[in-house]
Amino acid sequence: MDLIPKRMFFTKGAGCHRNRLQSFEIALRRAGIEKYNLVQVSSIFPPDCRIVPKQRGLEALSPGQICFLVLARESTNEPNRLVSAAIGLARPEDRKQYGYISEYHSFGQTMRAAADVAEDLAATMLASTQRIELDPDRPWDERRQAYEVGKRMFLMRSIAQSACGHKDGLWTTAIAAAVLLVG
């Protein structure tokens, strides 16, 4: 059985509830992936994998199906505390090579800041496989330019979700996911 994903889609969601698990389930529902058996995997974006729109990816799934994904998740029950979850993707321009998917979750960061960190993590992992040295002390904008130099162009993408902790202390969960479709 070939378990190499051929397609992938991004999704995100946030939810609030008095129970932490139910806030997670609401976030999954808002992301559209609550009715699948989710299996978290690590961070490789397969060669020749295509990114498809979320709706087309969801149409390829059936309720109860085992579904592989890279998932970022953060929760809080502190009123007004900002939580973020982000997925970053970096892949070479050459579709025959593999790329990296990163997950990142944090407190106190905006969606844009979390998305930038997730992209940076994915690009840094990919750069190390191609022997590109990146200085982690240089600003993100300068490092991003290094990813686009010469024949080693990386294509980067991210998705992020932020949520502010519910004012009454309900559990608040933010998720972001890269859902991998096999077959």
Phi, psi and omega in degrees: 000126181274112180256025178273118180298139179256340181220158179210147172224157179257148175206165180204164178187167177217151179210155177230142176192161179290339175254136182301314182299320180289330175294324176295316181297322178294320176298318177298318180298315180293334176277346178087012185238026183284341187258021180240156174274105189272131178238115180283135178235171180277212208247025182262127172269114188295151173301149178061014177279138179253142173271127181243159176298150181307313184299319180292324177295316179297324179296338180276354184253154177239146178307135180088350182295144172287130188227122179273140180203156167259125189235133170248137186210135174217144182224156174208153169240017177271124179305134175067006178282128182277126176242148179220149174223138183214150174239134176241147178231133171227127178220150177292158175300325179288108184294348179280351179258156179274161177235190181234142174244131178242152173243143183215138178218145186203171173248141172078010179248145175288168176302315183298317180295317179295319179298318179298317179296318180298317177297317180299317179299313180297315181294322179295319178296317180293318180301319182296329178286339181255015177058037174261120180275126178240133180275111182294347180272351177279151179299152182305317182298320178292319180292323179301321178297325179295331179290343186253021184267136171060216185279358185258035182299133176254142171259128185238151181203156178207164172219142182215155176223130173243154176209143178265131180310136183304139185299334181262012177081017173292154176294133178237127182235135174244136176228155169219144185214149168247112184263123183262128182254120179266135176092000000 
